[in-house]
Amino acid sequence: MSFDRLWADLLPVGRSADDGGYHRYTWAGADTDARAWFTEAATTRGLDVRTDRNGNLWAWWGAPGPGAVATGSHLDSVPNGGAFDGPLGVVGALAAVDELRSRGFTPDRSLAVGVFVEEEGGRFGVPCLGSRLATGGIDPARARGLTDAAGTTWAEAMAAAGLDPDGIGADPDLIGMFDVFVELHVEQGRALADTAHPVGVASSIWPHGRWRMDFTGRADHAGTTRLLDRADPMLPLAHTILAARALAEEHEARATVAKAHITPNGTNAIPSLVSAWLDARAADQDALAAVVDGVREAADRAARDHGVALAVAAESTTPLVEFSHDLRDRLAGIVADRVPESAGPVPILPTGAGHDAGVLSAHVPTAMLYVRNPTGVSHSPREWADPEDGRAGVVALADVLSDLLSAPGRTT
Amino acid sequence: MSFDRLWADLLPVGRSADDGGYHRYTWAGADTDARAWFTEAATTRGLDVRTDRNGNLWAWWGAPGPGAVATGSHLDSVPNGGAFDGPLGVVGALAAVDELRSRGFTPDRSLAVGVFVEEEGGRFGVPCLGSRLATGGIDPARARGLTDAAGTTWAEAMAAAGLDPDGIGADPDLIGMFDVFVELHVEQGRALADTAHPVGVASSIWPHGRWRMDFTGRADHAGTTRLLDRADPMLPLAHTILAARALAEEHEARATVAKAHITPNGTNAIPSLVSAWLDARAADQDALAAVVDGVREAADRAARDHGVALAVAAESTTPLVEFSHDLRDRLAGIVADRVPESAGPVPILPTGAGHDAGVLSAHVPTAMLYVRNPTGVSHSPREWADPEDGRAGVVALADVLSDLLSAPGRTT
């Protein structure tokens, strides 16, 4: 199967010699290389590669137009991310095209294989930016002004990549061509790990979001300033980190403070400013609101106790995504055909992770296939899928596409 | 008085247009400019400027040799520091030379005006590095290998500045020339603020140090990893920040976590590593040990609770410095002559801040004069001394130097 060769080709791009972690950031070095790799691999296959107004890539099998089936994922990574999150869905889609052709399959509809930009928000902070832009989910002016850690804006970085940042925004002509979108993705947990199923189907994406908290204190000498005279923003930060964990436990949710910028970040300089980010997710909107409101209250209280000012802003929020039940059940039926009956029904899984499929689902009937991950780890060099399971994912995707590309009229 | 002109000349060097904070980092831009300013100001005065083997500058009034009196301070800053911490003692020393000359004073001994490198540890992390090197207080090989935030070593930065890093280390020939060292410094608290005294005298420097704590967790996806499966180093960090504060309160000490590096520092990526620095100071060694041991225990316990590994290393420690009582009383007597009797005795003050004077005090009789700081703030753009008090500091220093430079034989 061509999957192994495609996978081996992409594997070194952006991989750290240290520990094998990936560093692929939108509009820069390794991410640009990975996009070039995609363009070449798709062109070699006779697919017609186009860049949409937001910088997402689309490789067409058949003429672009209404009634198309779309698949794909992303190639960017979190800092020091894993090999599979994103690339498995892109490589898997190209391999599925090869698989369908090797079966002698002739599609009745066109297929678009997509690579979304900035899915992780690893450079500009807003996840699923490419799909949000295309579906009108974010104001283009706000997107243009997003900055990376060095202060470079999205507009500047996109222009430096040779694309026109003035053209970004909702792309109904493109999105309107898609009758259905299916994303193949590595599982980001161990729900499949102890089953006989290499492939599962998504049920929902938890509502989730990112909140930025700016704790403004007062710069002072850490050695000479009396404790009572301080306005040290590290103290409310600490209370907030612990409150997030406690509230996540209470509501069976996830709440994490994994990123903070400390100014000036000197050993003996009480910070004037600490900016920290809350990532929160829960099974339903009420639980998420309870977690986020609770963290805000705890942060507010601790900030007040320490004479620190607090400003909280939602950077991105995504409501509950419940994937189309009809489509999900249709996919589960197709996937089940490759698994012995003794394995039991194909697992239907919720996830805490956001995906471009989640963003698209408000506009297009959407589904996801998950490939088993024995470590359950994601966003880390330890993220994994056995090659055998990767190939099973390609077969499943090919089976699903074969069905969707054959169906007459509107797919669902 | 020449103080105002000298001060106005140096003031813009390395000052941020934003909020007036200073950014002077050893061997780079603004710090190099400030050193060049010093060399020119001293040379213009007919002083002979020499760079010692460790990169400290010495402007000699009279021939270098045994029996000399030394004064001075430093020109580097913490990130976004104030204008006075360091520069006041350098500018003040040059102004004191002018003042003595304007009085027609002829010294019986030589005077050396020093500018120590890397007093703040703002670039390479070890404070008082220039004085530590000169007095043999740090292994030269360790100093050469110290790195800044960009990974540049002390050796590389020093070589780029045109100096020989292989030559650094203990400099007994230089230190042996000094019979006494007096440092003029802005006060870093408000002990003088509500008195009639513009100038006080140092009694002691609290024992203090910096400890690096590496919390090694496991990189994971913040949205998908179950709470129980995490090894999130932000959680023990939070406990450690709060423990430091509680222990400082308990022991009437200072303990601060003001600097941390989070890897990879992504919103949805549980960190693999958090490095944080503890700055701790206390009135005596027992109290300091109680604070530091307590923080270590709390950090250890929290790390264990969360499956995180912890390594703690002392980066620098400085024992209690008790300045020479004879010299201190002699200075207080001299300073008192300029203050009305109704002001009461000249304040004799301990401090939580480290100084090159503290490092030298183990080798040379040493004293410090503090200039009143109405804000009490230090290491911040709000650090302040009224110009009138700055001039009073220069007069006090000139009076003291006049006495020391006239005394026959060994000074104390």
Interface residues (C-beta under 8 A of the other chain):
Chain A: G21 V78 P79 N80 G81 D85 E120 G121 G122 G125 P127 Q188 G189 W206 H208 R210 R218 A219 D220 H221 A222 G223 T224 T225 R226 L227 D229 D232 M234 L235 L237 A238 H239 I241 L242 R245 A248 E249 R254 T256 V257 A258 K259 A260 I262 T263 P264 N265 G266 T267 N268 A269 I270 P271 S272 W277 D279 R281 T351 G352 A353 G354 G376 V377 S378 H379 S380 P381 R382
Chain B: G21 V78 P79 N80 G81 D85 E120 G121 G122 G125 P127 Q188 G189 W206 H208 R210 R218 A219 D220 H221 A222 G223 T224 T225 R226 L227 D229 D232 M234 L235 L237 A238 H239 I241 L242 R245 A248 E249 R254 T256 V257 A258 K259 A260 I262 T263 P264 N265 G266 T267 N268 A269 I270 P271 S272 W277 D279 R281 T351 G352 A353 G354 G376 V377 S378 H379 S380 P381 R382
